[in-house]
Amino acid sequence: MNKRGHVLNAALLSIGLGYVLEPSGDVVTFVTIAEVSVPIILGALFPDVDTAFGRHRKTLHNLPVLAIIAAYPLYFANLQWVWLGVVTHYALDYFGSRRGIALFYPLWDEEFGSPSGVTTSSDRAGLVTVVITVFEVAVAVVLLYVFPQYVPAQAVQLIGF
């Protein structure tokens, strides 16, 4: 996916997640959307920093980088949503594009992707982005409302649910 697709995904995910976390639809919902949107969008854009250095879809598109970003909330409370932006970026590049990402870089250069992806210049890239975003919001709903027992208590505290 291109930067526009990643921002669209992160913005729509922020809105959906705001309603999942605070479904009342009042001011609290919109405050929650505002609270999660900036870190999610920044996280969604972060992996593409590797276009300026390193190897694109390798240097910052891998599980070790995700692990480092995911550990940030343990030390920096204001970064608790950045990891989700990074995960959505990976999901879009994995499921939405034909090229895929090098999940195990620097240990392994092979790029993994889904056969259902489209090229970044495709007319269907926007539609694929929206479909993946709807799926991501559905996963959040299922985890928080259907199977909350499988969400670690510390994670629930971090998101304030």
C-alpha positions in Angstrom: 0.0 0.0 0.0 1.0 3.6 -0.5 1.1 6.4 2.2 -2.4 7.5 1.4 -3.7 3.9 2.0 -1.9 3.7 5.3 -3.2 7.0 6.5 -6.8 6.1 5.3 -6.5 2.7 7.2 -5.2 4.3 10.4 -7.8 7.1 10.3 -10.7 4.7 9.7 -9.3 2.3 12.3 -9.1 5.2 14.8 -12.7 6.0 14.3 -13.8 2.4 14.5 -11.7 1.8 17.6 -13.0 4.9 19.2 -16.5 3.5 18.9 -15.4 0.1 20.0 -13.8 1.5 23.2 -16.5 4.1 23.9 -19.7 3.1 22.0 -21.9 5.8 23.5 -21.4 8.1 20.5 -21.1 11.2 22.7 -18.2 13.5 23.5 -16.3 10.7 25.3 -16.3 8.7 22.0 -14.9 11.6 20.1 -12.2 12.3 22.8 -11.3 8.6 22.5 -11.0 8.9 18.7 -8.8 11.9 19.1 -6.7 10.2 21.8 -6.0 7.1 19.6 -5.8 8.7 16.2 -2.5 10.6 16.3 -0.4 7.7 17.7 -2.1 5.1 15.4 -1.5 7.3 12.3 2.1 8.0 13.3 2.7 4.3 13.9 1.1 3.5 10.5 3.5 5.8 8.8 6.6 4.8 10.8 7.6 1.7 8.8 7.9 3.7 5.6 10.7 5.7 7.1 12.9 2.9 5.6 12.3 4.5 2.2 14.8 7.1 3.2 17.4 4.7 4.5 18.0 0.9 4.6 15.9 -1.4 2.5 12.2 -0.7 2.0 9.9 -3.4 3.3 12.8 -4.9 5.2 14.6 -2.5 7.5 11.5 -1.4 9.4 8.9 -3.9 8.2 9.7 -6.8 10.5 8.8 -8.5 13.8 11.9 -7.3 15.7 10.9 -3.6 15.0 7.3 -4.4 16.0 8.6 -6.0 19.3 10.6 -2.8 20.1 7.6 -0.5 19.3 5.2 -2.8 21.3 7.5 -2.5 24.3 7.4 1.3 24.3 4.2 1.6 26.4 6.0 -0.2 29.2 8.4 2.8 29.5 6.5 5.6 27.7 2.8 5.9 28.5 2.1 8.3 25.7 3.1 5.8 23.0 0.6 3.1 23.9 -1.2 3.3 20.5 1.8 3.6 18.2 2.3 -0.2 18.1 -1.2 -0.6 16.7 -0.4 1.8 13.8 2.7 -0.3 13.0 0.6 -3.5 13.1 -2.0 -2.0 10.7 0.8 -0.9 8.4 2.2 -4.5 8.4 -1.3 -5.9 7.8 -1.9 -3.6 4.8 1.5 -4.4 3.3 1.0 -8.1 4.0 -2.6 -8.6 3.0 -3.2 -5.6 0.7 -0.2 -5.6 -1.6 1.3 -8.3 -3.8 4.9 -7.7 -2.7 4.5 -8.4 1.0 7.0 -7.7 3.8 10.2 -9.3 5.2 8.8 -10.3 8.6 12.0 -11.9 9.8 14.6 -9.4 8.5 17.5 -9.1 9.2 17.7 -12.8 9.8 15.9 -13.7 6.6 15.4 -11.5 3.5 12.4 -13.3 2.1 9.3 -11.2 1.7 5.9 -12.7 2.7 2.6 -11.6 1.4 -0.9 -12.7 0.6 -1.9 -13.8 -2.9 -5.0 -11.6 -2.6 -3.1 -8.3 -2.6 -3.1 -5.6 -5.3 -0.4 -3.3 -6.6 0.0 0.0 -4.8 -1.1 1.8 -8.0 -4.2 -0.3 -8.5 -7.7 1.2 -8.8 -8.8 -1.3 -6.1 -6.1 -0.3 -3.5 -8.6 2.0 -1.7 -11.3 -0.7 -1.6 -8.8 -3.3 -0.3 -7.7 -0.8 2.4 -11.3 -0.3 3.6 -11.9 -4.0 3.6 -8.8 -4.7 5.7 -9.7 -1.9 8.0 -13.2 -3.3 8.6 -11.7 -6.6 9.4 -9.3 -5.0 11.9 -12.2 -3.2 13.7 -14.1 -6.5 13.7 -11.1 -8.2 15.3 -11.0 -5.5 18.0 -14.8 -6.1 18.7 -14.4 -9.8 18.9 -11.4 -9.6 21.2 -12.9 -7.0 23.5 -16.5 -8.1 23.6 -16.7 -11.8 22.6 -13.4 -13.2 23.9 -12.2 -10.7 26.6 -10.8 -13.6 28.6 -8.1 -14.0 26.0 -7.0 -10.3 26.2 -4.3 -10.0 28.9 -5.4 -7.9 31.9 -2.4 -5.6 31.5 -3.4 -4.9 27.9 -6.9 -4.0 29.0 -5.5 -1.6 31.6 -3.2 0.0 29.0 -6.1 0.8 26.7 -8.3 1.9 29.5 -11.1 -0.4 28.7 
